[in-house]
């Protein structure tokens, strides 16, 4: 099983890159997707979140209220760690289960926003691909996509690992400051590289 860890800061284009790899028939396991599923209506983790934070953090249909939780943990390290202690072990287990499903593919993508901020997935990933862009580009994308204020986006970026830190650790880097078409071309080139790498490593 050859796993490429796909990562990048908020607004860098990681999710779009993951979609493009999926379009190339590369299995993609996305921890954000797993997290949204595990905190959706009726999932066992939601009751644990309600016990830890209160029922006001659960929506009427029984899902975690992502907006309220985000606001609560934004500048509260203790609450953030509490939420992570509930979510991360379950997300990790599900990610491993999904990776095992696709172990016959030449390689797989494991999309992890904060890969370099944690060592949880280091033993799983064979190499890392960083999707990166200029900070002003990050900010404009997130403001337009999520409706966040510029101040909020800058605070999120400041709380994540720095671009220089990520770039120093990544095995491969795609600079995503241009168009969707340019990103797609770079993804195709990286896909060919990964296929060749997998053949050599067999």
Secondary structure, 3 states (H helix, E strand, C coil): CCEEEEECCCCCCHHHHHHHHHHCCCEEEEHHHHHHHHCCCCCHHHHHHHHHHCHHHECCCCCECHHHHHHHHCCCHHHHHHHHHHHHHHHHHHHHHHHHHCCCCCCEEEECCCHHHCCCCCCCCCEEEEEECCHHHHHHHHHHHHCCCHHHHHHHHHHCCCHHHHHHHCCEEEECCCCHHHHHHHHHHHHHHHHHHHHHHC
